[in-house]
């Protein structure tokens, strides 16, 4: 078993304690009035190991404060301790420093945050590496559980339950089900990863749904009953319907006979009308052919005029094409001529510029010692040579400028010549276009003259269209015969008298209305039968649901008994690990169900309701079991130890923090226990 013991603890400027060193034995009592720093000792140990206080807080005030409650700056806050761990001595030290930085241009340093330094056996290391060393010795939560009597009962009940179950060992479902057929059948239903809790939830939901459905059935039966129509004498109604149906059949027969006689006459006249219509169509076709023949004979020959009209249109299109081309070429010629004029102006400007530049001369007056161009004094002692050099430079620059002017002028002259050649070509094309336009115009006038001549020729006197039309008809071989046949057929047409069946139709409508009314009443029988069947189905469903609830509640009862037995075994196994503490692992609810929990009890009293002494002893009892299970021991710090007269036995090192108003300063009393 790993054994951790603290040999000494040193505090410097920690939570108001300026300097303090404590040597520890197997049992150490630290006395002091309230506010003298007893709890600070427990906080110091926790902060040294994990950077937190005894209440598991990271953000708590470590720094020393002045009388006004403000932090005293620029001092270090340190906790160090010497531990014996499995016989090896380990020195641990944690220091909190303020980082003060003097910024560029500033006369005073400024606070820029805190820095934590850690040492392990006097070797400095990063906080993360220090934490790894600590965790290698003991997990933080386990450290707090075995060093604080109250910590275990402060953690979440689910975590407590998990730890206790691990200590006691899980009771398997198979162990509980052994020898009990009902339990064995229950576990057989836990397939495809379904847990007992899942199955219980499923059963509970099934029961709730079945009860809800069962509760709703009387209401549903009542709704169907209210929809059920009143019972009538359906046999009498059926007899009355059959009698009216016989009368209706007779009326329908009479209507059919009258309609058949009338239809026979209509059919005879219909055939006669079809023959008349066919003859009329034949006569109309003959008349249409005769009319077309008359118009053909009287239509003059216009082929020559059509040809001239087509030629006139083509020649007019040709004339307009020439006209558009001449207009386009003329516009382009005008644009080029404007460019030539602009070039003339630029060429003349270059000629003038050349004349001005060519007229320039460099001369020196007698005794003149300045450059005539830049007005700077010539160097003394070599005036003549500098004058000749200046003249030579002037001439070279002049020739260079004249050459540039000539080159530019020549380029513009060449450009002007090219533009002029293009203008000359356009003039030729415009003249050719005008010639083509004149020729096309002359041809247009000629064609117009021929058309006018043809239009002025008087048409030959022709007979009228009607006269020719009548002549063609008179010569047709069958026209007269068909006209005579048409008149004969029309003479055979007679008006078929309408059959008066109003009385039969009225009687038929009355009978149909009576039968429909009876059918409406007879339909109520179907609705009544449907309602009765539905009520029977609902009652059967009610019986089925009631039986289903009974069956499922049996399974629910088996599940609850199984869980209760498992609870009893689990609680017994867990509580067997403790001397004075019992743990309540389940809580019975009002509805008879069980809810998981984890409550420490001493003599039936919950931990929260115990007095301080009982809480401390219960905590030590829990620590003893945890130490045995995890095979590790560490110093136990007992705050408010003055409330505990007698502590239960423990093999762990004990540090008792005792409130004593007579001790205005901390006083340490230690003793070694006999081996």
C-alpha positions in Angstrom: 0.0 0.0 0.0 1.3 3.4 -0.9 1.8 5.6 2.2 2.0 9.4 1.9 3.0 11.5 5.1 3.7 15.1 5.5 6.8 16.0 7.5 6.6 19.8 7.5 4.8 22.7 5.8 6.1 26.2 5.2 3.9 29.3 4.3 5.3 32.7 3.2 2.8 35.5 2.5 0.0 33.1 1.9 -3.6 34.3 2.7 -2.4 36.7 5.3 0.1 34.4 7.0 3.5 36.2 6.6 5.6 33.3 7.7 4.8 29.9 9.2 6.5 26.5 9.4 4.8 23.4 10.9 6.4 20.1 11.7 3.9 17.1 11.6 3.9 13.8 13.4 1.4 10.9 13.2 -1.1 13.1 14.9 -0.9 16.8 14.9 -3.3 19.2 16.6 -3.3 22.9 15.5 -5.1 25.3 17.9 -6.1 28.8 17.1 -9.0 31.3 17.5 -11.2 32.0 14.5 -9.3 34.0 11.9 -5.9 32.9 12.9 -5.3 30.7 9.8 -6.3 27.1 10.6 -8.3 26.6 7.4 -5.5 28.4 5.6 -3.3 25.4 6.3 -5.7 23.0 4.6 -6.0 25.5 1.7 -2.1 25.7 1.5 -1.8 21.9 1.1 -4.4 21.8 -1.6 -2.9 24.7 -3.4 0.5 23.2 -3.3 -0.7 20.0 -4.8 -3.3 21.2 -7.3 -3.5 25.0 -7.4 -6.9 25.0 -5.6 -8.2 25.6 -2.0 -9.8 23.1 0.3 -13.2 24.0 -1.2 -12.0 23.0 -4.7 -11.8 26.6 -6.0 -9.1 27.9 -8.4 -10.0 31.5 -8.0 -9.4 32.3 -4.3 -7.4 35.1 -2.7 -3.9 34.0 -2.0 -2.1 37.3 -1.8 -1.5 39.3 1.4 -3.8 42.3 1.9 -3.2 45.6 3.7 -5.5 47.1 6.3 -7.7 48.6 3.6 -8.2 45.3 1.9 -5.9 46.0 -1.1 -3.2 43.6 -2.3 0.3 44.4 -1.2 2.2 44.4 -4.5 5.6 43.0 -5.5 5.9 40.2 -2.9 6.1 36.5 -3.5 3.5 34.0 -2.1 4.9 30.6 -1.4 3.9 27.2 0.0 6.4 24.4 0.4 6.3 21.0 2.0 8.4 17.9 2.7 6.6 14.6 2.2 7.6 11.0 2.8 6.2 8.8 0.0 6.8 5.1 0.4 9.9 6.0 2.4 11.3 8.5 -0.2 11.6 12.1 0.8 9.9 14.6 -1.7 10.2 18.4 -1.5 7.4 20.3 -3.2 7.2 24.1 -3.6 4.8 26.4 -5.4 5.3 30.2 -5.7 3.0 32.8 -7.0 4.8 35.9 -8.3 3.6 39.2 -9.8 5.1 40.1 -13.1 6.0 43.8 -13.3 7.2 45.3 -16.6 8.6 48.7 -17.4 7.3 49.7 -20.8 9.4 51.8 -23.2 9.2 55.5 -22.4 7.6 54.8 -19.0 9.3 55.7 -15.7 7.4 53.2 -13.6 6.8 49.4 -13.9 3.3 48.2 -14.5 1.6 45.0 -13.3 1.1 42.6 -16.2 -0.2 39.4 -14.6 0.8 36.6 -12.2 3.4 33.9 -12.8 3.4 30.5 -11.0 6.7 28.7 -10.4 7.0 25.1 -9.3 9.9 23.1 -7.8 10.2 19.3 -7.3 13.1 18.4 -5.0 14.4 21.9 -5.6 14.4 21.4 -9.4 12.4 24.1 -11.2 9.9 22.9 -13.7 6.8 24.0 -15.7 3.4 23.9 -14.0 2.3 21.2 -16.5 5.3 19.0 -15.6 4.8 19.6 -11.9 1.1 18.5 -12.3 2.3 15.3 -14.1 4.5 14.5 -11.1 1.6 15.0 -8.7 -0.8 12.9 -10.8 1.8 10.1 -11.0 1.7 9.9 -7.2 -2.1 10.4 -6.6 -5.1 11.4 -8.7 -6.5 14.8 -7.6 -10.0 13.6 -6.8 -8.7 10.5 -4.9 -6.3 12.8 -2.9 -9.3 14.9 -1.8 -11.5 11.9 -1.0 -8.8 10.4 1.3 -7.6 13.7 2.9 -10.9 15.4 3.6 -13.7 13.7 5.7 -16.3 15.8 4.1 -15.2 15.7 0.4 -16.7 12.3 -0.5 -20.2 13.4 0.6 -19.9 16.7 -1.4 -19.4 15.0 -4.8 -22.3 14.1 -7.1 -24.3 11.1 -6.0 -23.9 9.4 -9.3 -20.1 9.5 -8.9 -20.4 8.3 -5.3 -22.6 5.4 -6.5 -20.1 4.5 -9.2 -17.2 4.5 -6.7 -19.1 2.4 -4.1 -20.2 -0.1 -6.8 -16.6 -0.5 -7.9 -15.5 -1.0 -4.3 -18.2 -3.6 -3.6 -18.2 -5.3 -6.9 -21.1 -5.4 -9.3 -23.8 -8.1 -8.5 -24.6 -9.8 -11.8 -28.1 -10.2 -13.1 -27.4 -13.9 -13.7 -26.5 -14.4 -10.0 -29.8 -12.9 -8.9 -31.8 -14.9 -11.5 -30.3 -18.2 -10.6 -33.0 -20.7 -9.4 -35.9 -18.3 -10.2 -37.7 -19.2 -13.4 -39.5 -15.8 -13.5 -36.2 -13.9 -13.3 -34.6 -16.2 -15.9 -37.5 -15.5 -18.3 -37.2 -11.8 -17.6 -33.5 -11.8 -18.6 -34.2 -13.8 -21.7 -36.1 -10.7 -23.0 -33.0 -8.5 -22.7 -31.8 -9.0 -26.3 -29.9 -6.7 -28.7 -28.2 -4.7 -26.0 -31.5 -3.9 -24.1 -30.8 -3.3 -20.4 -33.1 -4.0 -17.5 -33.8 -0.3 -17.2 -34.6 -0.1 -20.9 -37.0 -3.0 -20.5 -38.6 -1.4 -17.4 -39.1 1.9 -19.3 -40.6 0.0 -22.2 -43.0 -1.9 -19.9 -43.9 1.3 -18.0 -44.6 3.1 -21.3 -46.6 0.1 -22.5 -48.8 0.1 -19.4 -49.3 3.9 -19.6 -50.4 3.7 -23.2 -52.7 0.7 -22.6 -54.3 2.5 -19.6 -54.7 5.7 -21.6 -56.3 3.7 -24.5 -58.5 1.8 -22.0 -59.6 5.1 -20.3 -60.6 6.5 -23.7 -62.7 3.6 -24.8 -66.0 4.5 -22.9 -65.8 7.9 -24.4 -65.3 6.4 -27.9 -68.3 4.1 -27.3 -70.4 7.0 -26.2 -69.5 9.0 -29.3 -70.5 6.0 -31.6 -73.7 5.6 -29.6 -74.6 9.3 -30.1 -74.0 8.9 -33.8 -76.3 5.9 -34.0 -79.7 6.7 -35.8 -83.2 5.9 -34.4 -84.4 2.4 -35.2 -87.4 2.3 -37.7 -89.7 -0.4 -39.2 -87.3 -1.3 -42.0 -89.3 -4.3 -43.2 -92.4 -2.1 -43.9 -90.1 0.4 -45.7 -88.6 -2.3 -47.9 -92.1 -3.5 -48.8 -93.3 0.0 -49.7 -90.1 0.6 -51.7 -90.8 -2.6 -53.8 -94.4 -1.5 -54.5 -93.2 1.9 -55.8 -90.5 0.2 -57.9 -93.2 -1.9 -59.7 -95.1 1.3 -60.5 -92.0 2.9 -61.7 -91.1 0.0 -64.0 -94.6 0.2 -65.6 -94.3 4.0 -66.2 -90.8 3.5 -67.7 -92.4 0.8 -70.1 -95.1 3.2 -71.2 -92.5 6.0 -71.9 -90.3 3.5 -73.8 -93.3 2.5 -76.1 -94.3 6.1 -76.9 -90.7 7.0 -77.6 -90.2 4.0 -79.9 -93.3 5.0 -82.1 -92.1 8.5 -82.3 -88.6 7.5 -83.1 -89.8 5.3 -86.0 -91.4 8.3 -87.7 -88.4 10.4 -87.0 -86.1 7.8 -88.6 -88.2 7.7 -91.8 -88.0 11.5 -92.1 -84.3 11.4 -91.3 -83.5 9.2 -94.3 -85.5 11.5 -96.6 -83.6 14.6 -95.3 -80.3 12.8 -95.8 -81.3 12.2 -99.5 -82.3 15.8 -99.9 -79.0 17.0 -98.4 -77.0 14.7 -100.8 -78.8 16.1 -103.9 -78.4 19.7 -102.7 -74.6 19.0 -102.4 -74.4 17.6 -105.9 -76.3 20.6 -107.3 -74.0 23.0 -105.4 -70.9 21.3 -106.8 -72.2 21.7 -110.4 -73.0 25.4 -109.8 -69.5 26.0 -108.3 -67.8 24.4 -111.3 -69.9 26.5 -113.7 -69.1 29.7 -111.9 -65.3 28.9 -112.0 -65.6 28.1 -115.7 -67.3 31.5 -116.4 -64.6 33.4 -114.6 -61.8 31.6 -116.4 -63.3 32.4 -119.8 -63.5 36.1 -118.8 -60.0 36.5 -117.2 -57.6 38.5 -119.5 -53.9 37.5 -120.1 -51.6 39.7 -117.9 -48.3 37.8 -118.3 -46.5 40.5 -120.3 -47.6 43.2 -117.7 -46.4 41.0 -114.8 -43.0 40.5 -116.5 -42.6 44.3 -116.9 -43.6 44.9 -113.3 -41.1 42.4 -112.0 -38.3 43.9 -114.2 -39.2 47.4 -112.9 -38.9 46.3 -109.2 -35.5 44.6 -109.9 -34.1 47.6 -111.7 -35.4 50.0 -109.0 -33.6 47.8 -106.4 -30.4 48.0 -108.5 -30.6 51.8 -108.7 -30.9 52.2 -104.9 -27.9 49.9 -104.4 -25.8 52.1 -106.6 -27.2 55.2 -104.8 -26.3 53.9 -101.4 -22.8 52.9 -102.5 -22.1 56.4 -104.0 -23.3 58.0 -100.7 -21.0 55.8 -98.6 -18.0 56.5 -100.8 -18.7 60.2 -100.9 -18.8 60.3 -97.0 -15.5 58.5 -96.8 -13.9 60.9 -99.4 -15.0 63.9 -97.3 -13.5 62.4 -94.2 -10.1 61.7 -96.0 -10.0 65.2 -97.4 -10.4 66.6 -93.9 -7.5 64.5 -92.7 -5.4 65.9 -95.7 -6.2 69.5 -94.7 -5.1 68.7 -91.1 -1.8 67.2 -92.4 -1.2 70.3 -94.5 -1.5 72.5 -91.4 0.9 70.3 -89.5 3.4 70.1 -92.4 3.4 73.9 -92.8 4.0 74.2 -89.0 7.0 71.9 -89.3 8.4 74.0 -92.2 8.1 77.1 -90.1 9.7 75.4 -87.2 12.6 74.2 -89.5 13.1 77.8 -90.7 13.3 79.2 -87.2 15.7 76.5 -86.0 17.8 76.9 -89.1 18.2 80.7 -88.5 19.6 80.2 -85.1 23.4 81.2 -84.7 25.8 81.1 -81.7 28.0 84.2 -81.5 30.3 85.7 -78.8 30.9 89.4 -78.3 34.5 90.6 -77.9 35.5 90.1 -74.3 32.4 88.1 -73.5 33.2 85.3 -71.0 29.7 84.0 -70.6 27.9 81.2 -72.6 25.3 83.0 -74.7 22.8 80.1 -74.1 23.1 79.1 -70.5 24.6 82.5 -69.2 27.2 80.7 -67.1 30.7 82.0 -66.9 33.3 80.2 -69.0 36.3 78.8 -67.2 39.2 81.3 -66.9 42.3 80.6 -68.9 40.7 78.6 -71.6 38.0 80.9 -73.0 38.7 80.5 -76.7 38.8 76.7 -76.5 35.5 76.6 -74.6 33.9 79.0 -77.1 34.9 76.7 -80.0 33.6 73.7 -78.0 30.3 75.5 -77.3 29.9 76.4 -81.0 30.5 72.8 -82.0 28.0 71.5 -79.5 25.5 74.1 -80.6 25.8 73.1 -84.3 25.5 69.4 -83.4 22.3 70.0 -81.4 21.0 72.2 -84.2 21.6 69.6 -86.9 20.0 67.0 -84.7 16.9 69.1 -84.2 16.7 70.0 -87.9 17.0 66.3 -88.8 14.1 65.4 -86.4 11.9 68.2 -87.8 12.7 67.0 -91.4 12.0 63.4 -90.5 8.6 64.2 -88.9 7.7 66.5 -91.9 8.6 63.7 -94.4 6.5 61.2 -92.5 3.5 63.5 -92.6 4.1 64.2 -96.3 4.1 60.5 -97.1 0.9 60.0 -95.1 -0.7 62.9 -97.0 0.4 61.4 -100.3 -1.2 58.0 -99.3 -4.4 59.7 -98.3 -4.5 61.6 -101.6 -4.1 58.4 -103.6 -7.0 56.9 -101.7 -9.1 60.0 -102.4 -8.3 59.7 -106.1 -9.4 56.1 -106.1 -12.7 57.0 -104.4 -13.4 59.8 -107.0 -13.1 57.2 -109.8 -15.4 54.8 -108.0 -18.0 57.6 -107.3 -18.0 58.5 -111.0 -18.5 54.9 -112.0 -21.3 54.7 -109.6 -23.0 57.8 -110.9 -22.7 56.4 -114.4 -24.4 53.1 -113.3 -27.1 55.1 -111.5 -27.9 57.0 -114.8 -28.0 53.8 -116.8 -30.4 52.1 -114.3 -32.6 55.2 -114.2 -32.9 55.3 -118.0 -33.9 51.6 -118.0 -36.5 52.3 -115.3 -38.1 55.1 -117.4 -38.2 52.7 -120.4 -40.0 50.0 -118.4 -42.5 52.5 -116.9 -43.3 53.7 -120.5 -44.1 50.1 -121.7 -46.3 49.5 -118.7 -48.2 52.7 -119.3 -48.7 51.6 -122.9 -50.1 48.3 -121.9 -52.5 49.9 -119.3 -53.8 52.4 -121.9 -54.8 49.6 -124.3 -58.7 49.3 -124.2 -60.0 45.9 -123.0 -62.0 43.9 -125.6 -65.8 43.9 -125.0 -66.7 40.7 -123.1 -70.1 39.2 -122.2 -71.1 39.4 -118.5 -70.1 36.7 -116.0 -73.8 35.8 -115.3 -74.5 35.3 -119.0 -71.6 32.9 -119.4 -72.5 31.2 -116.0 -76.1 30.5 -117.2 -74.8 29.2 -120.5 -72.5 26.7 -118.9 -75.3 25.4 -116.6 -77.7 25.0 -119.5 -75.2 22.8 -121.2 -74.6 20.5 -118.2 -76.1 17.0 -118.8 -77.5 16.3 -115.3 -78.1 19.7 -113.7 -81.7 20.0 -114.7 -82.6 16.4 -113.7 -81.1 16.9 -110.2 -83.1 20.1 -109.7 -86.3 18.3 -110.5 -85.3 15.4 -108.2 -84.7 17.9 -105.3 -88.2 19.4 -105.7 -89.8 15.9 -105.6 -88.0 14.9 -102.4 -88.8 18.2 -100.6 -92.5 17.6 -101.5 -92.3 14.3 -99.5 -91.3 15.9 -96.3 -94.0 16.1 -93.5 -93.9 17.4 -89.9 -93.8 14.6 -87.4 -96.2 15.4 -84.5 -94.6 15.5 -81.0 -95.6 12.8 -78.5 -97.2 14.4 -75.3 -95.8 12.2 -72.4 -95.9 15.0 -69.8 -98.2 13.1 -67.5 -95.9 10.0 -67.6 -92.8 12.0 -66.9 -94.4 13.8 -63.9 -95.6 10.5 -62.5 -92.2 9.0 -63.0 -90.5 11.8 -61.1 -93.0 11.4 -58.2 -92.2 7.7 -57.9 -88.4 8.3 -58.1 -88.6 10.8 -55.3 -90.6 8.4 -53.1 -88.2 5.6 -53.7 -85.2 7.8 -52.9 -86.7 8.9 -49.6 -87.3 5.3 -48.6 -83.7 4.4 -49.6 -82.5 7.3 -47.4 -84.4 5.8 -44.5 -83.2 2.2 -45.3 -79.6 3.6 -45.3 -80.0 4.3 -41.6 -80.2 0.5 -41.1 -76.6 0.2 -42.5 -75.5 3.0 -40.2 -77.1 1.3 -37.2 -75.4 -2.0 -38.1 -72.1 -0.2 -38.5 -72.4 1.5 -35.1 -73.4 -1.8 -33.4 -70.3 -3.5 -35.0 -68.0 -0.7 -33.9 -69.4 -0.7 -30.3 -68.8 -4.5 -30.2 -65.2 -4.0 -31.5 -64.5 -1.3 -28.9 -65.8 -3.6 -26.1 -63.6 -6.4 -27.4 -60.7 -4.0 -27.5 -61.5 -2.9 -23.9 -61.4 -6.5 -22.7 -58.1 -7.1 -24.6 -56.5 -4.0 -23.1 -57.5 -4.9 -19.6 -56.0 -8.3 -20.0 -52.9 -6.8 -21.6 -52.4 -4.4 -18.7 -52.7 -7.4 -16.2 -50.1 -9.4 -18.2 -47.7 -6.4 -18.5 -48.1 -5.4 -14.8 -47.0 -9.0 -13.9 -43.8 -8.4 -15.9 -43.5 -5.0 -14.2 -43.9 -6.6 -10.8 -41.2 -9.2 -11.6 -38.9 -6.4 -12.8 -39.4 -4.4 -9.5 -38.9 -7.5 -7.4 -35.7 -8.3 -9.3 -34.4 -4.8 -8.9 -35.3 -4.8 -5.2 -33.4 -8.0 -4.6 -30.5 -6.6 -6.6 -30.6 -3.5 -4.5 -30.7 -5.4 -1.2 -27.7 -7.5 -2.3 -25.8 -4.4 -3.6 -26.5 -2.3 -0.4 -25.5 -5.3 1.8 -22.3 -5.8 -0.1 -21.4 -2.1 0.0 -22.3 -1.6 3.6 -20.3 -4.6 4.6 -17.2 -2.6 3.6 -17.9 0.1 6.3 -17.9 0.0 10.1 -20.4 2.7 11.0 -21.7 4.1 7.7 -24.5 2.5 5.7 -25.4 3.7 2.2 -28.9 4.0 0.9 -28.6 3.2 -2.8 -32.3 3.3 -3.8 -35.3 5.4 -2.7 -38.9 4.2 -2.9 -41.2 6.7 -4.6 -44.8 7.5 -4.0 -46.0 5.4 -6.9 -44.1 2.4 -5.6 -41.3 2.6 -8.0 -37.6 2.8 -7.1 -35.2 5.7 -7.9 -31.4 5.3 -7.8 -29.7 7.5 -5.2 -26.6 7.4 -2.9 -27.0 8.7 0.6 -24.7 8.0 3.5 -26.5 7.0 6.7 -25.4 6.6 10.3 -27.9 4.7 12.5 -30.6 5.5 10.0 -29.9 9.2 10.0 -28.9 10.8 6.7 -25.4 12.3 6.5 -26.8 15.9 6.0 -28.7 15.6 9.3 -25.8 14.3 11.4 -24.0 16.5 13.9 -20.4 17.6 13.2 -18.8 14.8 15.2 -20.8 12.1 13.5 -20.1 13.6 10.1 -16.3 13.6 10.8 -16.3 10.0 12.0 -18.5 8.9 9.1 -16.0 10.7 6.8 -13.0 8.9 8.4 -14.9 5.6 8.1 -15.4 6.3 4.3 -11.7 7.3 4.0 -10.5 4.1 5.7 -12.5 2.0 3.1 -11.3 4.1 0.2 -7.7 3.8 1.4 -8.1 0.0 1.6 -9.6 -0.3 -1.8 -7.2 2.1 -3.6 -4.2 0.9 -1.6 -3.0 4.4 -0.6 -2.9 6.5 2.5 -2.5 10.3 2.9 -2.7 12.9 5.7 -6.3 13.6 6.8 -7.1 17.3 7.6 -10.0 17.6 10.0 -11.3 21.2 10.2 -13.5 22.2 13.2 -12.1 19.3 15.1 -13.1 20.9 18.4 -16.6 19.5 17.8 -15.3 15.9 17.8 -14.6 14.4 21.2 -13.5 10.9 20.0 -12.4 10.0 16.4 -12.7 6.4 15.1 -9.4 4.7 14.4 -7.5 5.2 11.2 -4.0 4.3 9.9 -3.7 7.6 8.1 -1.8 10.6 9.4 -4.2 13.0 11.2 -4.1 16.8 11.3 -6.8 18.3 13.5 -7.6 22.0 13.2 -9.1 23.0 16.5 -10.9 26.3 17.3 -9.6 27.6 20.6 -10.4 31.2 21.5 -7.6 31.2 24.1 -5.0 30.7 21.4 -4.7 34.1 19.7 -1.9 32.7 17.6 -1.6 29.2 16.0 -0.1 26.6 18.3 1.0 23.1 17.1 0.9 20.0 19.3 2.2 16.8 17.8 2.7 13.2 18.9 4.0 10.0 17.5 1.8 7.0 17.9 3.3 3.7 19.1 4.2 1.4 16.4 
